[in-house]
Amino acid sequence: MELGGYAGKLLYVDLSKEKIEEKDISLEDITTFIGGIGLATKIFMDELNNPRVEPFHPENVLIFMTGALTGTPIYSSSRFVVVAKSPLTNAWGEAHVGGYWGPELKRAGYDGIVVKGRASSPVYLYIRDSKVEIRDASKYWGLTTYEAGSMILREIPDNEAKVGLIGPAGENLVRFSTIAFEPVPYGPRIAGRTGMGAVMGSKNLKAIAVRGTGKIKVKDPARITSILQRLLPLIMSSPVTQILSSYGTSGEVEVFYEYGDMPIKNFSQGEFNGYKRLSGEYFKEKGFMIGTHGCWACPVKCWKITDSGKRKMRFPEYEAIASLGSMLLVDDPEYIVKFYEACNEFGLDVISTGNVIAWLMECYEKGIVRKEDLDGLEPKWGDKESVLKLLHMIAQKEGFGKVLAEGCRKASEIIGRGSHEYCMHVKGVEMPMHDPRAFKGLGLQYATSNRGADHLYGLFMRVEQGQRVTDLKIYERVDRFAYKGKAWMVATMEFWSEVQESMGLCKFVDIPPAYVAGLYTYVTGIKKTLPDLVQTGKRIFFLKRIFNFANGLDKNSDRLPTRFLEQPPQNGGAKGQTVELEDMLREFYAYVGIDENGAPRLETIKELGLTKYYEKYFH
């Protein structure tokens, strides 16, 4: 059976042996795991022999995987995933990203790349259709993502190639370093969370440049066109879509602030007078936004372009504005752009970076970390120059930056003295810029996400803002402060999230689930009902859960920081609220099939067809 959508092949690269080979993807794997995160999870579990391997060991497996719909005409089908054992969680790791690199890889003839081993010296991969080379990258090692990306494009014979690469932070094994895709001309798009850039750096792999000239076929183009014509008005009429189209995610600053959702001073305050100077409306009014760009096949085009003085670049998104702004009590738009540009140059995850600096500022304020510990630096709230200095120190692992580069969980273990109380993380992954006291189901989502704190996993916050998902039986408006009876909805949205990320679809373009099922059928020729897809999402969720449990993550890891459980904001839109996590967690475990210790129930494993993985990791 010839399938649409898929390239049908995976590229395997063993850097230790300098070995390159192609392998076909089986129809069984596609049927059972779809693609994207589903297929990447399955292959990772197959290829990794020892679940307890250290994340920076050559035996850790690094996978780049496109979705089943990536590169097709389906709206927002730009997404792909990077998977490895995470240096932040010491368990499951994944990072998602859009742009053009994923579609380019599929046009080159590959659905994904599986990287093993470690090169003896810095290298990069150059893929042009079926020709694959391992090239020397010594002259690019130490360069920023912008510098190295530009130079690689000049070196290879096709400047239309798309490049994904790490910066100095990834080379230096900063545990929350990123992979930047297409940093020039208006990028980059960032695979930001769980430290995938550090894993890439541990393999001495600087970059992967891809050029594909093939075409991605679909089974029924006429029906696809018909559905897309009906979908477009529905997508573009959404209030959220209109905000994103006009301002990017920075357009949601004032909305999130009013909810009490925007984090202020390391999640310790409910109000901040400078928040309006961080809004998309303010940025646009003051001329910071000078253009618009978008990912593959996206009608929304939420990228906004700014001029940093050094280059035209992507404008900071909400997560960067909050993590490097309100979290640190900085409200200067020019410095937010500088911070964002520096993070992208070095390859630092803006969310984790803002968190670790906020942790340091609170520890300094409370006398836990002293001036003499910091070589004279005084990281006070709102101190913009200190933030710029700390970004450099973290990326280069200089001075106290070496401690911060470990992430706030490990940093607090190094420092001790009660500093863990000010580290906002789940499973070692620093908190996204959404306060779960404002959206309590989001708190359950954070706690149960397999990759640690993740605001996009299930995106339950949208439901708590009033969105109904009737295809998934969420018919009524949900009270954001309620906590009883929410667990089944959070679980369902998490399972659906696995499906979206297996398809390669962006969650900012809201395609109803029933439409996704139909589009998958018409693209690939494989009939999938909506219940089939939700069950597949559950299967992917539990496969990750097996891996995490094998690495010691149990109920005690499905936690939130004490601040959210016991310390209500004194003002703002979530005034007086805490998260009743324990009650929600009991409901969640009972609904999905997890026992009281946080372990997957054996009957659930059997129902999902995952027995062989359970036996591999536990027997």
C-alpha positions as CSV (number, residue, x, y, z in Angstrom):
1,M,0.0,0.0,0.0
2,E,1.5,3.3,-1.1
3,L,0.8,5.9,1.6
4,G,0.4,9.6,1.3
5,G,2.1,12.1,3.6
6,Y,4.9,9.9,4.7
7,A,8.4,9.7,3.1
8,G,8.5,6.1,4.4
9,K,12.2,6.2,5.4
10,L,14.3,7.0,8.4
11,L,17.9,8.1,8.4
12,Y,20.2,6.4,10.9
13,V,23.5,8.1,11.7
14,D,26.1,6.6,14.1
15,L,28.6,9.3,14.8
16,S,31.0,7.1,16.6
17,K,31.3,4.7,13.6
18,E,30.7,7.4,11.0
19,K,28.0,5.1,9.6
20,I,25.0,6.2,7.7
21,E,22.1,4.0,6.6
22,E,18.4,4.2,5.6
23,K,15.6,2.1,7.1
24,D,12.0,1.7,6.0
25,I,9.2,2.5,8.4
26,S,6.8,-0.4,8.9
27,L,3.1,0.0,8.3
28,E,2.5,-1.4,11.7
29,D,4.5,1.3,13.4
30,I,2.7,4.0,11.4
31,T,-0.7,2.5,12.2
32,T,0.1,2.2,15.9
33,F,2.1,5.4,16.6
34,I,1.2,7.7,13.6
35,G,4.4,9.8,13.4
36,G,6.0,12.8,15.1
37,I,6.2,12.3,18.9
38,G,4.4,8.9,18.7
39,L,6.8,7.3,16.2
40,A,9.8,9.0,17.9
41,T,8.8,7.6,21.3
42,K,8.5,4.1,19.9
43,I,11.8,4.2,18.1
44,F,13.6,5.7,21.1
45,M,12.3,2.9,23.3
46,D,13.4,0.3,20.8
47,E,16.9,1.8,20.3
48,L,17.8,2.7,23.8
49,N,19.1,-0.5,25.6
50,N,19.6,1.0,29.0
51,P,16.9,3.4,30.3
52,R,19.3,4.5,33.1
53,V,22.0,5.7,30.7
54,E,23.4,9.2,31.5
55,P,21.9,11.8,29.2
56,F,25.4,12.9,27.9
57,H,26.6,9.3,27.3
58,P,27.1,8.4,23.7
59,E,24.5,5.7,24.0
60,N,21.7,8.3,24.5
61,V,19.7,8.4,21.3
62,L,18.8,11.7,19.7
63,I,15.8,11.6,17.3
64,F,14.4,14.3,15.0
65,M,10.9,13.2,13.7
66,T,8.4,14.9,11.5
67,G,4.7,14.4,11.9
68,A,2.4,12.4,9.6
69,L,1.1,15.7,8.1
70,T,4.3,17.7,8.2
71,G,5.0,19.4,4.9
72,T,1.5,18.8,3.4
73,P,-1.0,21.5,2.5
74,I,-2.8,21.1,5.8
75,Y,-2.8,24.4,7.8
76,S,0.0,24.6,10.4
77,S,1.6,21.3,9.3
78,S,5.1,22.6,10.0
79,R,5.9,20.9,13.3
80,F,8.4,18.2,14.2
81,V,9.9,16.9,17.5
82,V,13.3,16.3,19.0
83,V,13.5,13.5,21.5
84,A,16.3,12.2,23.8
85,K,16.8,11.4,27.4
86,S,16.8,14.8,29.1
87,P,19.7,16.2,31.1
88,L,17.1,18.3,33.1
89,T,14.7,15.5,34.1
90,N,17.2,12.6,33.8
91,A,14.2,10.9,32.2
92,W,11.9,11.7,29.3
93,G,12.9,14.7,27.1
94,E,11.2,16.2,24.1
95,A,11.1,19.6,22.3
96,H,8.7,20.7,19.6
97,V,9.3,23.3,16.9
98,G,7.8,24.6,13.6
99,G,9.2,26.6,10.7
100,Y,10.5,25.0,7.5
101,W,13.2,22.5,8.5
102,G,10.7,19.6,9.1
103,P,9.0,19.9,5.7
104,E,12.5,20.2,4.1
105,L,13.6,17.0,5.7
106,K,10.5,15.2,4.4
107,R,11.0,16.5,0.9
108,A,14.6,15.2,1.2
109,G,13.0,11.7,1.5
110,Y,13.1,11.1,5.3
111,D,10.5,11.2,8.0
112,G,13.1,11.4,10.7
113,I,16.7,11.1,11.7
114,V,18.0,8.8,14.5
115,V,21.4,9.9,15.8
116,K,23.6,7.6,17.9
117,G,27.1,7.7,19.3
118,R,29.5,10.7,19.6
119,A,31.8,12.1,16.9
120,S,35.5,12.3,17.8
121,S,35.5,16.0,16.9
122,P,32.8,18.6,16.0
123,V,30.8,17.7,12.9
124,Y,27.6,18.6,11.1
125,L,25.3,16.7,8.8
126,Y,24.6,17.9,5.3
127,I,21.6,16.1,3.7
128,R,20.6,16.8,0.1
129,D,17.9,14.4,-0.9
130,S,19.3,10.9,-0.6
131,K,22.9,12.1,-0.4
132,V,24.1,12.4,3.3
133,E,27.5,13.6,4.4
134,I,29.2,14.0,7.8
135,R,31.3,17.2,7.5
136,D,33.9,18.8,9.7
137,A,32.4,21.6,11.9
138,S,35.6,22.5,13.9
139,K,35.6,26.1,12.5
140,Y,32.0,26.6,13.6
141,W,32.4,25.3,17.2
142,G,32.1,28.2,19.6
143,L,30.2,30.4,17.2
144,T,26.7,31.7,17.9
145,T,23.7,30.2,16.1
146,Y,23.5,33.2,13.8
147,E,27.2,33.2,12.9
148,A,27.4,29.5,12.4
149,G,24.1,29.3,10.5
150,S,25.2,32.0,8.1
151,M,28.6,30.4,7.5
152,I,27.2,26.9,6.9
153,L,24.8,28.2,4.3
154,R,27.7,29.9,2.5
155,E,29.7,26.7,2.6
156,I,27.2,24.2,1.3
157,P,26.3,24.3,-2.4
158,D,22.6,25.1,-1.9
159,N,21.7,28.3,0.0
160,E,18.1,27.2,0.1
161,A,18.9,24.6,2.7
162,K,17.4,24.8,6.1
163,V,19.8,24.6,9.1
164,G,19.2,23.4,12.7
165,L,22.1,24.0,15.0
166,I,23.3,24.6,18.6
167,G,25.1,27.6,20.0
168,P,27.8,27.8,22.7
169,A,25.4,26.8,25.4
170,G,24.7,23.5,23.8
171,E,28.4,22.9,23.2
172,N,29.1,23.7,26.9
173,L,26.4,21.2,27.9
174,V,24.1,23.8,29.6
175,R,21.3,21.5,30.7
176,F,18.6,23.8,29.3
177,S,20.2,24.6,26.0
178,T,18.3,24.7,22.8
179,I,18.5,23.8,19.1
180,A,17.9,26.8,16.8
181,F,16.3,26.1,13.4
182,E,16.7,28.6,10.5
183,P,18.3,31.4,12.5
184,V,18.7,33.4,9.3
185,P,17.1,35.5,7.9
186,Y,14.2,36.0,10.3
187,G,14.5,33.2,12.8
188,P,15.2,31.3,14.7
189,R,12.5,28.7,15.5
190,I,13.6,27.0,18.7
191,A,13.4,23.5,20.0
192,G,13.6,24.9,23.5
193,R,12.7,22.6,26.3
194,T,14.3,19.8,28.3
195,G,17.9,20.4,27.1
196,M,17.9,18.8,23.6
197,G,20.7,21.2,22.6
198,A,23.0,19.9,25.3
199,V,22.4,16.3,24.1
200,M,23.3,17.4,20.6
201,G,26.4,19.1,22.0
202,S,27.4,16.0,23.9
203,K,27.5,14.2,20.5
204,N,29.8,16.9,19.0
205,L,27.1,17.5,16.5
206,K,27.0,21.3,15.7
207,A,24.3,21.3,13.0
208,I,22.1,19.5,10.5
209,A,21.6,21.2,7.2
210,V,18.8,19.8,4.9
211,R,17.8,20.4,1.4
212,G,15.0,18.5,-0.3
213,T,13.8,18.7,-3.8
214,G,11.1,16.0,-3.7
215,K,7.4,16.3,-3.3
216,I,5.1,15.1,-0.6
217,K,2.2,13.3,-2.0
218,V,-1.3,13.2,-0.6
219,K,-4.0,10.6,-1.4
220,D,-7.1,12.7,-2.0
221,P,-6.1,16.3,-2.8
222,A,-9.6,17.3,-3.9
223,R,-11.2,16.4,-0.6
224,I,-8.4,18.0,1.3
225,T,-8.8,21.3,-0.6
226,S,-12.6,21.2,0.1
227,I,-12.0,20.7,3.8
228,L,-9.4,23.5,4.0
229,Q,-11.7,25.9,2.3
230,R,-14.3,25.3,5.0
231,L,-11.8,25.4,7.8
232,L,-10.2,28.7,6.9
233,P,-13.0,31.1,8.0
234,L,-13.4,29.0,11.2
235,I,-9.8,29.3,12.1
236,M,-9.4,33.0,11.2
237,S,-12.6,34.1,13.0
238,S,-11.3,32.9,16.4
239,P,-10.5,35.8,18.8
240,V,-7.2,34.1,19.8
241,T,-6.2,33.7,16.2
242,Q,-6.9,37.4,15.5
243,I,-4.7,38.4,18.5
244,L,-1.9,36.1,17.3
245,S,-2.2,37.3,13.7
246,S,-2.0,41.0,14.8
247,Y,0.6,40.9,17.6
248,G,1.9,37.3,17.9
249,T,1.7,35.8,21.4
250,S,2.8,39.1,22.9
251,G,-0.8,40.2,22.2
252,E,-1.9,38.0,25.1
253,V,0.1,39.7,27.8
254,E,-2.8,41.9,29.1
255,V,-5.3,39.0,29.0
256,F,-3.0,36.7,31.0
257,Y,-2.2,39.5,33.4
258,E,-5.9,40.1,34.1
259,Y,-6.4,36.4,34.9
260,G,-3.5,36.5,37.4
261,D,-1.7,34.1,35.1
262,M,1.4,36.1,34.2
263,P,4.2,35.3,36.6
264,I,5.7,38.2,38.6
265,K,8.8,38.2,40.7
266,N,9.3,34.5,40.5
267,F,5.6,33.8,40.9
268,S,5.5,35.6,44.3
269,Q,3.4,38.6,43.4
270,G,0.0,39.1,41.8
271,E,0.5,42.7,40.4
272,F,3.2,44.5,38.4
273,N,2.8,48.1,37.3
274,G,5.1,47.6,34.3
275,Y,3.0,44.9,32.6
276,K,1.5,47.2,29.9
277,R,5.0,48.1,28.7
278,L,5.4,44.4,27.9
279,S,2.3,44.0,25.8
280,G,2.1,43.5,22.1
281,E,-0.1,46.6,21.7
282,Y,2.7,48.7,23.3
283,F,5.4,47.1,21.3
284,K,3.5,47.7,18.1
285,E,2.6,51.3,19.0
286,K,6.3,52.1,19.7
287,G,7.5,50.6,16.4
288,F,9.2,47.5,17.7
289,M,7.2,45.3,15.3
290,I,8.3,45.9,11.7
291,G,7.0,42.9,9.8
292,T,5.3,39.5,9.8
293,H,6.4,36.0,8.9
294,G,5.0,32.6,9.4
295,C,5.7,28.8,9.4
296,W,5.0,26.4,6.6
297,A,1.3,26.3,5.5
298,C,0.2,28.7,8.3
299,P,-2.6,31.3,7.6
300,V,-2.1,32.9,11.0
301,K,1.5,34.0,10.7
302,C,2.2,34.8,14.4
303,W,5.9,35.5,13.8
304,K,6.5,39.2,14.2
305,I,9.8,40.8,13.0
306,T,11.9,43.3,14.9
307,D,15.2,45.1,14.4
308,S,17.6,44.6,17.3
309,G,20.2,47.0,15.9
310,K,22.4,44.1,14.8
311,R,19.9,42.3,12.7
312,K,16.3,41.8,11.7
313,M,15.0,38.9,13.9
314,R,12.0,37.2,15.2
315,F,10.2,39.3,17.9
316,P,10.1,37.9,21.4
317,E,7.1,35.7,22.2
318,Y,5.0,35.8,25.4
319,E,7.1,33.2,27.2
320,A,10.3,35.2,26.6
321,I,8.6,38.5,27.5
322,A,7.3,37.1,30.8
323,S,10.4,35.0,31.8
324,L,12.9,37.7,31.0
325,G,10.5,40.6,31.9
326,S,7.8,40.3,34.6
327,M,9.5,37.3,36.3
328,L,12.6,39.6,36.9
329,L,10.6,42.8,37.4
330,V,12.1,44.2,34.1
331,D,9.7,46.3,32.0
332,D,12.1,47.8,29.4
333,P,11.1,46.7,25.9
334,E,14.6,47.4,24.4
335,Y,16.2,45.1,27.0
336,I,13.6,42.4,26.5
337,V,14.7,42.3,22.8
338,K,18.4,42.3,23.9
339,F,17.8,39.4,26.3
340,Y,15.9,37.4,23.7
341,E,18.5,37.9,21.1
342,A,21.3,36.9,23.5
343,C,19.4,33.7,24.4
344,N,18.9,32.8,20.8
345,E,22.6,33.6,19.9
346,F,23.9,31.4,22.8
347,G,21.2,28.7,22.4
348,L,19.5,29.2,25.9
349,D,15.9,28.2,26.6
350,V,14.3,31.5,27.5
351,I,11.8,29.9,29.9
352,S,14.4,28.0,31.9
353,T,16.8,31.0,31.8
354,G,14.3,33.4,33.2
355,N,13.5,30.9,35.9
356,V,17.1,30.3,37.0
357,I,17.8,34.0,37.1
358,A,14.6,34.6,39.1
359,W,15.7,31.8,41.5
360,L,19.1,33.5,41.9
361,M,17.5,36.9,42.5
362,E,15.2,35.6,45.2
363,C,18.1,33.6,46.9
364,Y,20.2,36.8,46.8
365,E,17.4,38.9,48.2
366,K,17.0,36.4,51.1
367,G,20.8,36.2,51.8
368,I,21.1,32.5,50.7
369,V,23.5,33.5,47.9
370,R,25.9,36.3,48.7
371,K,27.8,38.9,46.7
372,E,31.1,37.1,47.3
373,D,29.6,34.0,45.8
374,L,29.0,36.0,42.6
375,D,32.3,37.7,42.1
376,G,30.8,41.0,43.1
377,L,27.7,40.7,40.9
378,E,24.5,42.0,42.7
379,P,21.5,40.4,40.9
380,K,18.7,42.6,42.3
381,W,15.1,42.6,40.9
382,G,14.9,44.7,37.8
383,D,18.6,45.0,37.3
384,K,18.9,44.8,33.5
385,E,22.7,44.8,33.2
386,S,23.0,42.0,35.7
387,V,20.6,39.9,33.5
388,L,22.7,40.5,30.4
389,K,25.9,39.5,32.3
390,L,24.2,36.4,33.7
391,L,23.1,35.3,30.2
392,H,26.8,35.3,29.1
393,M,28.0,33.6,32.3
394,I,25.4,30.8,32.0
395,A,26.1,30.1,28.3
396,Q,29.9,30.0,28.8
397,K,29.7,28.4,32.3
398,E,31.7,31.2,33.8
399,G,31.8,31.8,37.6
400,F,28.4,31.2,39.2
401,G,27.0,30.7,35.7
402,K,28.4,27.1,36.0
403,V,25.9,26.5,38.8
404,L,23.0,28.2,37.1
405,A,23.7,26.1,33.9
406,E,22.7,23.0,35.8
407,G,19.1,24.2,36.0
408,C,17.5,25.4,39.2
409,R,16.7,22.0,40.6
410,K,20.4,20.9,40.5
411,A,21.6,24.4,41.4
412,S,19.5,24.3,44.5
413,E,20.9,20.9,45.4
414,I,24.4,22.4,45.1
415,I,23.7,25.5,47.1
416,G,21.3,24.0,49.7
417,R,20.3,26.3,52.6
418,G,16.6,26.0,51.7
419,S,17.1,27.4,48.2
420,H,14.9,24.6,46.7
421,E,11.9,26.5,48.0
422,Y,12.4,29.2,45.4
423,C,13.1,26.8,42.4
424,M,9.9,26.7,40.3
425,H,10.1,23.4,38.5
426,V,8.3,20.1,37.7
427,K,10.4,17.0,37.3
428,G,13.4,19.3,36.9
429,V,12.0,21.4,34.1
430,E,11.5,25.0,35.0
431,M,7.9,26.4,35.0
432,P,6.3,27.9,31.9
433,M,5.0,31.5,32.2
434,H,1.5,30.5,33.3
435,D,0.5,30.4,37.0
436,P,-1.5,27.3,37.8
437,R,-3.2,29.2,40.6
438,A,-5.1,31.1,37.8
439,F,-6.0,27.9,36.0
440,K,-6.1,24.9,38.3
441,G,-6.5,22.2,35.6
442,L,-3.3,23.6,34.1
443,G,-1.7,22.7,37.5
444,L,-2.7,19.1,37.0
445,Q,-1.5,19.2,33.4
446,Y,1.9,20.5,34.6
447,A,2.2,17.7,37.3
448,T,1.3,14.9,35.0
449,S,3.1,15.9,31.8
450,N,5.8,13.3,31.1
451,R,8.4,15.9,30.1
452,G,7.9,18.1,33.2
453,A,6.2,21.5,33.3
454,D,4.6,22.1,29.9
455,H,2.0,24.7,29.2
456,L,1.3,23.4,25.6
457,Y,0.8,19.8,26.6
458,G,-3.0,19.5,26.3
459,L,-3.3,23.3,26.4
460,F,-6.0,22.9,29.1
461,M,-5.7,26.6,29.9
462,R,-7.7,27.3,26.7
463,V,-10.5,25.1,28.0
464,E,-10.4,27.0,31.3
465,Q,-10.6,30.3,29.4
466,G,-14.0,29.1,28.0
467,Q,-13.1,27.0,24.9
468,R,-15.4,24.0,24.3
469,V,-14.1,20.9,22.6
470,T,-17.3,19.2,21.6
471,D,-15.5,16.5,19.5
472,L,-13.8,15.4,22.8
473,K,-17.1,15.6,24.8
474,I,-16.1,18.8,26.6
475,Y,-19.5,20.6,26.1
476,E,-19.7,23.1,28.9
477,R,-17.8,26.1,30.0
478,V,-15.3,25.2,32.7
479,D,-14.7,27.2,35.9
480,R,-11.0,27.9,36.0
481,F,-10.9,27.8,39.8
482,A,-12.8,24.5,40.1
483,Y,-10.9,21.4,40.7
484,K,-13.3,18.5,41.1
485,G,-14.4,16.6,38.0
486,K,-11.7,18.1,35.8
487,A,-9.2,15.2,35.7
488,W,-10.9,13.3,32.8
489,M,-10.9,16.5,30.7
490,V,-7.2,17.2,31.4
491,A,-6.3,13.6,30.6
492,T,-8.3,13.7,27.3
493,M,-6.7,16.9,26.2
494,E,-3.3,15.4,27.0
495,F,-4.0,12.4,24.9
496,W,-5.2,14.7,22.1
497,S,-2.0,16.7,22.4
498,E,0.0,13.5,21.7
499,V,-2.1,13.1,18.5
500,Q,-1.5,16.7,17.4
501,E,2.2,16.3,18.0
502,S,2.2,13.0,16.1
503,M,0.5,14.7,13.2
504,G,2.9,17.7,13.1
505,L,0.2,20.3,13.7
506,C,0.5,23.6,15.6
507,K,-1.9,24.1,18.5
508,F,-2.2,27.8,17.8
509,V,-4.2,26.9,14.6
510,D,-7.2,25.3,16.1
511,I,-8.4,22.5,13.8
512,P,-11.3,20.6,15.4
513,P,-10.4,17.0,16.3
514,A,-12.9,15.4,13.9
515,Y,-11.5,17.4,11.0
516,V,-8.0,16.1,12.0
517,A,-9.2,12.5,11.7
518,G,-10.6,13.2,8.3
519,L,-7.6,15.1,7.0
520,Y,-5.3,12.3,8.2
521,T,-7.3,9.7,6.2
522,Y,-7.4,11.9,3.1
523,V,-3.7,12.6,3.2
524,T,-2.4,9.1,4.0
525,G,-5.1,6.7,2.9
526,I,-5.2,5.1,6.3
527,K,-8.7,5.4,7.9
528,K,-8.6,6.6,11.5
529,T,-11.7,7.4,13.6
530,L,-11.5,10.0,16.3
531,P,-11.7,7.3,19.1
532,D,-8.8,5.5,17.3
533,L,-6.7,8.6,17.5
534,V,-7.5,9.4,21.2
535,Q,-6.5,5.8,22.1
536,T,-3.3,6.2,20.1
537,G,-2.6,9.4,22.2
538,K,-3.1,7.4,25.4
539,R,-0.7,4.7,24.1
540,I,2.0,7.4,23.5
541,F,1.4,8.9,26.9
542,F,1.9,5.6,28.7
543,L,4.9,4.6,26.7
544,K,6.6,7.7,28.0
545,R,5.3,7.0,31.5
546,I,6.9,3.5,31.4
547,F,10.3,5.1,30.6
548,N,9.9,7.7,33.3
549,F,8.9,5.1,35.9
550,A,11.9,3.0,34.9
551,N,14.0,6.1,35.8
552,G,12.5,6.5,39.2
553,L,9.8,9.0,38.5
554,D,6.7,8.0,40.5
555,K,3.8,9.8,42.2
556,N,6.4,12.0,44.1
557,S,7.4,13.4,40.7
558,D,3.9,14.4,39.8
559,R,4.2,17.5,42.0
560,L,4.1,21.3,41.9
561,P,6.3,23.7,43.8
562,T,5.1,24.4,47.3
563,R,4.4,28.1,46.4
564,F,1.5,27.0,44.2
565,L,0.1,24.6,46.8
566,E,0.3,26.7,49.9
567,Q,1.0,30.4,49.1
568,P,-2.0,32.2,47.5
569,P,-1.3,35.5,45.7
570,Q,-2.3,38.5,47.9
571,N,-3.6,40.5,44.9
572,G,-4.3,40.2,41.2
573,G,-6.6,38.0,39.1
574,A,-5.8,34.8,41.1
575,K,-6.0,36.4,44.5
576,G,-6.4,33.9,47.4
577,Q,-6.1,30.8,45.2
578,T,-3.9,27.7,45.6
579,V,-3.9,24.5,43.7
580,E,-5.7,21.5,45.2
581,L,-3.4,19.1,43.4
582,E,-3.9,15.9,45.5
583,D,-7.6,15.7,44.8
584,M,-7.2,16.2,41.1
585,L,-4.3,13.7,40.9
586,R,-6.4,10.9,42.5
587,E,-9.1,11.5,40.0
588,F,-6.5,11.5,37.1
589,Y,-4.8,8.3,38.2
590,A,-8.2,6.5,38.5
591,Y,-9.4,7.7,35.1
592,V,-6.3,6.9,33.0
593,G,-5.2,3.7,34.8
594,I,-2.3,4.6,37.1
595,D,-1.9,3.1,40.6
596,E,-1.6,5.0,43.8
597,N,2.2,4.9,43.5
598,G,2.2,6.6,40.1
599,A,3.0,3.3,38.2
600,P,1.1,2.4,35.0
601,R,-1.4,-0.4,35.9
602,L,-0.6,-3.7,34.1
603,E,-4.1,-4.0,32.7
604,T,-3.7,-0.6,31.1
605,I,-0.4,-1.6,29.6
606,K,-2.0,-4.7,28.1
607,E,-5.0,-2.8,26.8
608,L,-2.6,-0.4,24.9
609,G,-0.4,-3.2,23.5
610,L,2.7,-2.0,25.4
611,T,3.5,-5.3,27.2
612,K,6.9,-5.8,25.5
613,Y,8.1,-2.4,26.6
614,Y,6.9,-3.0,30.2
615,E,8.8,-6.3,30.2
616,K,11.9,-4.8,28.6
617,Y,12.2,-2.1,31.2
618,F,11.0,-3.9,34.3
619,H,12.1,-7.5,33.9
